[in-house]
Amino acid sequence: MKSRLSLSIFFSFIIFGSLTSIYAQNQRNHGWVVSGTQGKLLIQGKEQLTIRDDFRFKSPDTLSPNQEIDFYLMLGEYYLKKKDKVGIANILYDLRTKKGEYSFADFLLTSLWKQSQGDEVQAIKTLDTYIQKEPNTYFRNLAKNMRTNLFQSGEDEKKTMVRMDCQKTKPYYALCRVFRLQYYIDLPTGKDKDMHKHFVNIMRVSSPFFEDTNLEWIPLLDRIDEDLPAKLSYLGFVKEGIHFQKMIMDLEKITDGNTNENSIERLAFFQILSGDYISAEESYLNFLKSARGKKTSILNRIYVKLGALSYFQKEYKKSLDFYLKLDLSNWSSDINHPFLNEPMSLAEVKDLISVTLYKVSGADSALKALQKIKDPEKLTEADIWPKLRISQMLMDQNPELASRMTDEIIYMAQEKKWRRLEYAATILQGYNQIYRKEYRKSTIELTKSRGILDEENAFYAAEFLRNFGFIFAHIASGKKGPVNGNIREGVSDYLSNHPYEDLYTIRNYRPLAFSTDLFFEYALSHLRDDNDVWGLFDTLFKYNAVKIQKNQKGSPHSLFQIPFVNQQFKFLSGFSTARESKFFDSTYAESRESENGIQRKNEEENTRSLESVKLPTVLLLPYKEEFYLFTFNPKETKRNQLNWKMVRTQRPDASEILDTVKELVSSNKDHDKIQIYLNEAGIGLFRSLKKEIKDQSFVFFFSLYPNTDTHKPLNLYSWKCPANMRSMEGKGLTLVDTAYFEGSRILKDKERLHLWDFPAMTNGSSLGPVLSWSCRSDNGTSEEISLLKLYRRIDYRTVPKMIVYTERVLGKSWSEPSLHHQWLHFWFRSGTKKIGYLPTLPVLDSISIQSLSEPAAYKEDGFWIYASAQ
């Protein structure tokens, strides 16, 4: 069963945002390290050499054979980049005196040297000779994979890699691991029925690169596959891509004294895809430092990206400052629009800048700038967009003139078959007509817009703008209209795309005066007046989902970065570099879109799923200065099951709220449980209800996805290492090794409850503290489970059906609920069906321990939380 999760917390996979970063990396202890203007080579924490002007080759000492091989390969990649014949000769001399396992390194570096000298025939022959003569399958497959990487140009950038089985005890472990990763990333073909399984496997084979000190550096990575970071990123594993891209860039800095500008710009794009905009801006600024004296077109390209990136972060003054550095007298049409990923004419870049100017200085300044754009003798579509921008900004001041201008643009676009221009202008005209009080004409324009875009331009659709327009028109007309469906569709589209809301002003010419807040006010007013309780519930539930998402910091990780990255590609692909163009239509991108569809479907939340629940249900949803209380009574007729009440208060324990819930309890005395939607308001309500109605059992539910729990009996498991867990062995609790408990290895038993009752530690990293749990096993060895590893290892094959945990697992009580919310998010998004919480674990015997799998054990002091409404 694949994991499912509430859409309302989709972006909440940014787990422990202030506490952890799954990709936090400390100082590298193995491989090349940039140290100021110099480079150091470390082997398992021991400094072997520092690159200086007077650096001379010296054979390694005090290293194991496997470490020596790593040393030779790492130093060899340095000499290859420097084209240092003497250096390579010294390494080859050393290798040939050792032979045995060193032989592959000899043939590999010899082949690479010949290739670097332009003698590809001899380079291939060298590896072929080794492959033919080498009897050991492991070494032979290493050579085959290296030959494939160096000399095979596969279709769609794929390679026909031999699958490797890698062991730390064997030499060339890092090469083996990267070949294994290459094999798995090339398995998805775009639309496989096993797509999710492929992605789970990619996550698993990429995980060791973040966990194993032997893999902190991959020798010869730039030779093996300089596009590995791009392939991973286009699959959606962008944080993994960044990890490898930085490795390649460190070698460039050590060998060349500075980082290649193309590499910096590529890194910035990956950082944008990952949601790390601060680091992306820093990368672009580093590019500018290294690009002094470069062509104006290159500098213009970076300043456009910096301006657009600042705009996207709502730093409008900074955006304008970057745009003011553009040299528009030397504009190159090769520069792509950051938000459309298409070549941008001079008129279009001025159009782009005008929106930032509007944000900083108002409509008058923007209009003056736009009106200075001179028309060429023959107008193209690119020349018309600024005219639509003028219409957009004139609407508030002069809707009559704006309407006439927009009409002319629509006619021209229809004649020329400029579909995107026609679509944007038609929606804008729909809003124009609201200003002109031509409400019927407004709905006609908005209705027409739906059929304009063809398949090629479907990405440009702005369904929430179109549907919002219907609501504004109908409310303004004062007439009751059938717009409930438009509210539902508009809110759903807005929920998916709201992080990019500011971009619709630029790319879709969104009318400036019709705000989202105003839409929700109008929509809720209409739904209340229409007594559409399901529509009201759906709108408020998704409104709160948007609020939750907006309050999250950081960006998703592990498998759950895929849908996020897919959206980033949709809106921000114009920040890419020319090197990535070949991947936009590749099977890597197609596979990412397929996996995105699978995850979206599995995580899609349907408010109508409430109709199938069996327990009396309470949802308390905040909206501005009030609460909407929804109660679902399964005993009522279908038409009367869901009821609502608006309470003007900011207290979840207000008497009017409590009294309504008491009525629900009273009418359902035959139910032993009442379920409450788990949000901040729900927790406050829960605490008051426990005091007011002591004989009633209350449980939480986390999402509105249909319930898929089979409710089979659960077997209890815990971690073998902690002493308090070992003391319960034989009392109905199965203890397992660290690898099984953290998800690195798979347990056959799927019906499991995992018991967590061990204190958290907080470990420092370069990007912040990270939770982990450690102990000393019965044989005296120290063992640890890291939250970082759990993120990457827990999937549908390893996730337990239930988790029980205590206060000391997180080091915080439920009086500080945010950390607990994030802990729940992690487990429920992974596929756990229920979670129990107790402040402390009671004394348990072989009988009472089984009670942990039942809600009654949590009635007095703890919480019981279902993944889905029951």
N, C-alpha and C positions, 0 to 999 in steps of 0.2 A: 504494500500500500504506500503510495507516494505521500509525502507530507502535505498537509493542507493548513491554511492559516487565514485568519480574519484579514480582509482587505484593509480594514480600518487601521491596522497596525503594520501594513506592508512595509512602509519606510521605517518602521520602528526596529528593523533588523540592524539598525545602527546601535548594536547592543553596547551598553556601558560606555556611551560616547565619551564621557569625561574620565572614565576609569581605564578603558582599554583601547588599544589599537592592535588588531590582529596582525598587522604587518609591521608592528614596531620592531626595529632592528637596532641592536646595540652595535658597538664598534666591532668591525669584522676581525676575527682572530685567525682566519685561514685564508690565504690568498693575498692579492695585491691590495694595499691600503694607501689612499692618497693622504700624504702628510705634508701640508703646506704646498710648497712648489716641488716636493720630492715624492717618490714612491717607496714604500717598504714592502718587502715580501715576507709574510708570516706563514709558518707551517705549524698548525695547531698551537697558536699563541706564541711560538718562539720566532723572534726576528732572525731571518736568514741573511738579509742584505738590505742596504739602502741604496737607491739609485742616486749616484752623484757623478759629477764630471769625471772624477778619477776612478770610477767604478771598474773593477776587474773581476773576471770570472773566477770563482773558487768552488771546488767540489764540496758538496754538503758533507757534514759529519754529524754524528749522534742522531741520525734519523733512521727510522725503520725503512725497509725496502719500499713499501707503499708510499711513505712520505717522500722518499727520494724521487720516486717517479712523479709525484705531484710537483715537486720542486723543479725537476727538469722540464716538465710541460709548461709550467707557469713562466719560468725564465725563458723558455723557448718562444712563447707567444710574444714576450717582450722583444727578443732579438728579431723575430719575424717582422714585427711592426717597425722596428728601427732599420730593417734590412741589413743587419749586422752579420756579415759572413763569418767573421772570426768567432763571434759569440756562438753562433750555431755550430761551428766546427768544434769548439771546445765541448759543447754538450754532447755532440755525437761521439766524440772521442771517449768521453766518460761512459756513455751508454754502451759502447761496443766492448769496453773492458769488463762490463758486468754481465751482459747477455741475459738469457733466461727470460723472466717476466719483463725485463727492460727492453726486449727486442721490439715490441710493438711501438714503443716511444721512439726508438731509432728510426724505424720505417716511416712512422707518421711524420716526424719532424723533417726527415729527408724529403718526403713527398711534398710537404708544405713549402719547403725551401725551393724546390724545383718549380712548383706552381708560382711562387712569388717572383721567380726569375723569368716567367713567361714560357717555361717548358712544360706545358700541360701533358704532353704525350708521355714524357718520362715520369712525371708526377703520378699519372694513372698506373703506369707500368710498375712503379715501385710498390704501390699498394696491392696491385694484382699479384705480384710475385709473393708478397707476404701471405695473402689470402690462400694462394695455391699450396704453399708449403707449410702453413701453420696447422698442426694437428689438433690443437685445443679449440673446442667449439666456442668458448667464451671469447678468447682473443680473436678468433676468426670473425665472429659476429661484430665485435667492436670495429674491426677493420672494414667489414662490409658496410656498416652504417656510416663510418667516416667517409668511405668512398662515395656513398650515396649523397651525403651532404655536400661534398666538395665538387662532385662532377656530374650529378644528375639534376636536370631541370625538369621537374615533374609538372603535370597539368595542374592548374589552379594552385600553384606554389606548394603542392603536396609532395611528400617523399614516400618511397616504398621502403619503410624502415623494418628491420628485423626486430621482433619483440625481445627485449632483454630481461633477464632475471638478475637483480643486482644484490650483492652482499657487501657489507662494510669491510669484511675481512679480505676482499679481493682487491687487487690493484685496479686503477682506472675507474674507481667507484663513481666519481663525479661525471665522467663521460658516459658511463653506463646509465646513470640516472637521467641525464638529459636526453639520451637516445630513447629511453623508455617513455619519457614525457612526449617526445616527438611522435612516437608510435601512436600514443593514445589521442593526441590532439588531431591526428589525421584520420581517425576512425569515423567520426560523424560525417555523413554525406549530404546533410541539408535537411532531410525529411525522414530520418530513420524512425521506425516504430520504437526502437530502444534508445531514443535520444536522451531521455533523462538519465538512464543508466550510463551512457557515454559521459555525460557531464559530471556525474558523481565520481566516475573513475578518473576523469581528468583532475578533479579536485583532490582525490586521494594520491595520485602520482605526483602532483605538484607540491603537496604538503611537506615532504621531507626537505625541500629547499628552504623552508622556514623553520625547521626543527633540528636539523642535523648539522653540527659544526663542520663536518667533512664536506658539506655542500655550500658553504658560504661563498665559495668561488668556483666557477666552472672554467677550467683552462681551455683556451682556444674557442670560447663561445662565439666570438665575432666571426671566426672561420667556419664553425659548425653551422650556424644559422643566424645571421644578423637580423633576420626578420622574425625570429622566435617571439620577441616582445609584441610585434604587431599581430602575429597570428593569435596569440593568447588574448590580446585586447579585442580583436574583432570577434573572437568567440564569446567575449564578455568577461573574461578573466583579466580585467585590466590591471588590478593591483599586482597580480603575478607578472604581467607584462612590464610594469614599472620596475619591479624588482630586478628583472634581467636587463632591462634597458640601462639602469644605473650601473650595473656591473660592466657592461660594454663601454659606457662613458668613462668609468674610472680608469680602464685600461688606456683609453684615448688620452686622458689627462696625464697619466704617468709616462706614456711613450712620446707624446707630441707636445707636452707642456700645456696644452689647453684642450678643451672639449670641442669636438666637431659641431659646427652650428646646426647642421641638419639633425644631429642627434639631440641637441638641446630642444629644437622646435618639435621634434617627435615626442620627446619626453613631456613637454608642455601639453601637447594634445592628449596624451594618455592621462596626465594629471587632471585635465579638464573632464575627461570621461569618467574619472574616478570620483569627481566632486571636490577635488583638492585645488580650489581656485587660487588660494594664497600661494601655494607652491608653483602653480602654473605661471602666475604673474612674475614670480621671482625668476623662473626659468626664462621667460621672455626678456626680462631686464638683463639677465646674464648674456642672452643672445646679443642684445644691443651693445653691451660692453665689448664683446668679442668681434662685433661687426662694424666697428668704426672704419670709415672709408669705403664701405661697401656701396653697391649701386643703390640709388634712391628707391628703386622698385622693391628691393629687399627690405629696406628700412620701413617703407610705407606698409608693406605686408604685416610687419610685426606691430607697428603702431595701430593699425586697424584692429588687429586681434586684441591688443591691450585695451583699446577704447571699448570694444564690444564686450570684453570680459568684465570690465569695470561696470558697464551699463547693466549687465546681467546680474551683478551683485548689488545693484541699486546705488552704486557710488558714482552718481551722475557728474559731479564736478570733476572727479578724477578722470572719468571717461572723456569729458570735453577737453581736459588738459592734454590727454594723449592724442586726440583727434587734431588738436591745434598744431601738433608737431608734424602732421602730414605735409608732404610737398605735392600739392594737387596739380602743380604745373608740369610735373613729370609722372603722371599717373599711368599705371600699367594695367591693362584689362586682364592680365593673367592672375590678378589678385582676386581671390574668391570671397564672396559674401559670407561672413562668419556664421550666419543663421540660416543660410539657404544652400551653401556649398556650390555656388555657381559663380562664373566670372562676373565681376562687378564693374560696370562702366563708371565714368566720372560722375554722371548724373545720379547714379544709384548710390555712390558713396556719399554724395552730398545729401541725398535723401536719408541715408542712414544717420548721418551726423545731425540732421535737423531734429530728430526725435530726442537726442541727448540735449540739444540746445533748448528744445521746448521744456524738458524736465528741469533745466537749470535756470532759464531766463524767461520762460513763458511763450505763449503762442505767437505774440507779435514779433519777437526776435526770430523765431523759427520761420515764420511766414516771409519776413524780409529776406532772409537768407535763401529761401526756396525760390522767391520771385526773381532773384538775380541769376538763376540758372538760364542760360540762353539755349534756345531751340536750334538744332541743326536744320539744314535745308530739308532733309528727309527724316521724318520722325520714326523711331523704332519703339518697341515695347519698353525698352529701358528708359526712354525719354519721357514716357507717359507716367511712370510711377511717381515722380515728384509732383506731378499735377494732382494725382489722387491724394498725395500727402497734404497738399494745400487744401483740398476739399475736406479732408479729415480735420484739419486744424481750424478751418473757417466755420465749421458746423455750428459751434457754440455762438459765434458772433453774427453770422449771416447765413442761416440755413437755406434761404432761397437761392443765393448765389452758389452755395456748396452743392445744392441739389441739381442745378443746371449744369455745373461743371461735371458732376458725377454721371449725369445722364449722357453727356457727350462722350465721356470715357467709355461707358458701357457700350454705346453704339459702335465706337471705333474698335473696341476689343472684340465685339461680336463679328464685325466685318473681317477682322484680321485673324480671328480664331485664337486670340490670346486668352486662353481659358482662365489662367490664374488671375490675370488683371480683371477679367469680367466677373469672376467670383468675388474677389475682394471689393470691387466697386458696387456690386449688387447688394452685398450685405451692408456696406456703408450707406447705400441709398435707402435700405430698409430703415436704418436708424435716422437718416435725414428726414424721412417722411413722418417719423414720430414727432420731431421738432416742429414740422409743418402742420401737425395735427391731421395728417392724412393717414389715419390708422389702417384703413382697408388697403391702401396702396402699400403701406409698410409690410403688411402680412403677405401681400402678393410678391413683393421683391424678395422677402425672406424665403418664401416657398419656392420661388424660381431658382434661388441660389443652389438648392440641393442637387439639381441635375446638371450643373455646369461642369464640374471637374471630371475629367476622364481618368482612367486608371493610372496613367503616367503622372498626373498631378494630384492624386488622391492624398498624398502626404500633407498637402497644403490646407486640407479641410480644417475648419474651426467650428465644430458642431456646437460647442457651448456658446459661442458668440451668436450663432444663428438662432439657437433655442432661447437664449436670454432675450434676444430681440423680440420674439413673439410675446414673452411675458411683459416686457416694457410697453409694447404696443397695446396689448389687451387691457392692462391695468390703467394706462393713460386714457384709453377710450372710455373708461367707465362702464363698459359692457362686459357681462359675464361671458367668457368664451371657453372652448374646450382645450385648455392649454396645460392640463395636468400632465399629459404625456411629454410635452415640451420641457416641463420642469424636470421630470424624471430623467430624460435623455441629457438635458443640459447639465444637471448636477453630476451625472455619471461621467460625462466627458470632462467636466471641470476637475473632478476627483483625480482622474488619470493624468491631467496635464497642468494642474495648477502651479507646479514649481516653475513653469516656463511662461507664466501669465504675462509678465512684462514684455516678452518677445512678441506677443500677439499685437501689441501696439506698433511694433516695427514691421513684422512680416505680413500681418493680416489687416493692418490699418484699422485697428479697433477704435471705435468712437471714444473720445476722451472723457466724456461726462457721464457715461453709463457704467457705474462701478459695480463690482461683484457684491459688495455689501448691500447696495441698493437692490440688486436682483434678489438676494435672499430675503430682504424685508418684504418685497412685493410678492415673492413666491409663497412665503409663509402666511402672509395676509390672505392671499387667494385660497390657499389650502385650508386655512381655518374657516374662512367664510363658506367654503364648499363642503366643509366637514369631511374632507378626504383624509381620514385618519391614517391610512396606509401611506398615502403620498406625503403627509406631514412627517410621519415616522421615518420614511426613506430619506427625505430631504435633511432632516435634523441629524440622522445617524451619519450621513455622508458629510454633512457640514462639520460634525465633530471629528470625523476621520481626517479631514483636511487640517483641522486645528492641531490634531496630534502630530501629523506629518510635519507641519510647519515648525513645531516646537522641537523636533529632533535635530541633533547636531551630528555632523559627520556624514558618512555615506555607508551603504550596506557593504557586506563583505561575503566571502566564501561563495557558495552557490547562489545566494540571494542578492549578489551584486548583478546578476545577469539581467533581470528586468530593468533595474536602474540604469545600467550601461546601455541597454537597448533604447531607452528613452533619451539618454544623452546623445546617442548617435542620431536620433530622429531630429533633434533640435540644434545640436552643436557640432555637427560633422564638418562644418566649414572651417573649423580650427585645425583640420588635418593638414598634413604636408603632402607634397606630390608623391613621396615615396609610398604613401598608403593607398593611392588611387586604385591599385590593382586588387586590393582586398575588399572594396565596397560591394562588388558583385560576386565574391568568392563563396565557396561552400562554408567557410568559417562564419561569414556574416549570415548566410542562410540558416546555418545550424543554430546560431545565437537567436535568431528570430523564432525558430521552431521551439527552442527551449524556453524562450520568453513566453510563447503562447501556452506551453504546458504549465508553467508556473502560474501564469495569470489565471488560467482556467481552474487550477487546483486551489488557488487562494481567493477566488472571486467570492465576495460575500453578498448574499441575497437576503434582503430584509424579509421577503416573503417566506423564507424558510422557517420563520417564527410560527407559521400556521401549523407546522407538524410537531411542535414541541408538546410534551406530555405534562410538564410541571408548570404550575403558576409562575409567571415571569414578571420581573420588574426591571425597567430601564429608566434611569434618570439622566437626561441629556441637557447639559447647560447650553444656553444661547444668550450671549451678552449678559444682561442683568437679571435673567430669569431662568427657571428650570422648566423643562417639559417632562412630565412624568407619564410614562407609558406602562400600562399594566395589561398583561395577556392572561386571560382566564380560559383554560381549555374546556371548562365545563359549560361555557356559554355556547349559544348558537354561533355559527361561523361569522355571521354578520356583526355580532356583538362581542366577539372575543377580545379584540384590541380596543382599549380606551385610552384617552389622553386627558391631561389636565395641565394648564399653564399656571405656574406659581411664581409670582413676582418676589423672588428672594434669591439670595446667594448662599443660603444655608441649606445643605442637603437634609438636615434633621428638622426642618420647619414642620410645625404641627399639621399643616394641611397635607404635606407629603406623607407623614407618618400615618395620619388617619386614613388616607386612601389605601395605603398598603395593608393596614389592619383590616380594612373591609375585604381585601382580596384574601387575606389569611382566613378570615371568618367564613368566607363562602367556600373554602377549600380545606375544611377540617380533615377530610379523608386523605389528604396529601401530607406525607411526613416531611416534605422539603418545599421550600420556596427558593427559586433561583433569581439572582440579581446580576445584572450586567456589570462586569468588573471595569470600572473607571474610577477616577478620583471621587466623583460624587457618590458612586455606588458604595465605595468603602466607608464614606461618612455615614451614609444611610444604614449600612450593615451594622456599624457600631451602635447606633441608636436603637435599632430594632432588636438587637441581642439583649439590650437592657430592658426594653419595653415588653417584649414577648419572649420570656425566658424558656417557655416550653416548646417553642417552635424552632425547627432546624432550618438554617439559611445556608445556601451554597452560592458560589459564584459561577458564572460562565464567561468565557473569554471572547467568543466570536458568534456570528450568525451564519456560519457555514453549516449545512445539514449534518446532523450527527452521524458519524460512521463508526463509533465505538461498538465493538461486538460484546463488551462487558463479560469477557471470559475470565475465569479465575486466574489470579496473578501469582507467580512465584517470586519470592523476595530474594534480592541480590544486593550485595554491597562490595565495597573495596576491601581487599584482603589485608592491606597494609596497616591501617590505624588500629591501635591496641583496643579501643572501645568496640570496634567492629569484630575483632578477633575473639573478644570475650563472649560474643553472641553466636559463635559458630556452633552448629549442632542444635540450635534453638529455632529451626525453621528458616534460617537465613543462609543462603549460599554465598560464599566469599569467592571473588574472582581477582585475577591479577590485574595490574594497572592497565595493560594494553586492552583488555576486554572492557574494563569499566569506563575508559576514556573514549572507546570506540575505534581504536586502531585495529583491533581484531574483532571478528564477528561471532556472537554467541548464537547457537542454534535455536535456543528457546526464545520465541518472540513475545510470549505473554509474561513480561517481566515488570516488576516494581523495583526501582533502584532507590536504595536508602542512602541519603547524604546526611552525615552528622559528624563533620570534622571541621575544625576552624580554618578560616581563610587566612592566607598570607597576602601581602601586597608587595609585589616585586617591581622595582623601578625599570624603566626602559627609556629609550631616547624620546619616545613620544608620550610618556606618562605611565602611571602605575598599572599593573596588570594583576588580576586575581589568580591565585593558584592555591593548591592544597598539598601539603607535604607531610610525611611521617617517616618513622624508622620502622622497617619491617622486623619480623621476628628473628631474621638472621643478621640484623644490625645494619643493613644497607638503607640508604636514604632514597625515598621514591617521591615522585611529584606528579600531580595532575594539573595541567595549566589550562586556564579558560581558553587561551589561544588555540590549543590543540583540540579542545572540545568543539570549537566553532568549525574546524576543518574536518573533523573525524566523524561527528554525529550526523548520520543521514538515515534514509528510510530503512537501511539494512541493519543499523546498529542502535537505533533509538528505542528506549524502553517505553512501554505503554503508560507507565506512571512513574512519577518522581515524588518522593517524600523528603523534605529537607527541614532543617532547624535554623534558628536564628544565627547560630555561629558560623553557618556555611557562608553567609554574606557579611557577617559582622555588624548587621543592622537589624533593628526590630521593625515591625510593620508600622510603627509611628512615623517612619521615614520610608514611604512606600515606593519611591521612584526606582530604587535599586531592585526591589522585588519585582516590580513590573517588568523591568528589563530582563531579569532572570526568567520570568514566565515567558516572555516573548521568545527567548532563545529556544526553550524546550518545546513550546507549542508550535513554533514555525518549523521545528524539526520533525514533528509528527507525534509527540507525546499527547495522550488523550486526557489525562487528568493529573493534577498536582495537589499534594497535601502539604500543609505547613503547620508545624508545631514550634512554639518558642523553645522548648527543650524536649528531648526524647525521654519518655517515662521508662521506668524499669520494666523490661519486657521478658516474658518467658515464651516457650514454644507455642503457647496458645494465644496469649495476648498480642504477640507480634503480628499474627494474621489479621488483627483488627485494623492495622494501618492501611489496609486496602479498602476500608469501608468509611463512608462519610461520618458515621457516629463517633469515630475516634477524634474528630476535630470540632465537635459541637461546642465544647466548653471554652477551649483556649486557642484553637487554631483556625485555619481556613481550608476549605475544600474547593478546588477550582476545576471545572470542566473546560475542555478546549472548546466545545460547542454547546449551544443550548440543548437541554435534554427534553 
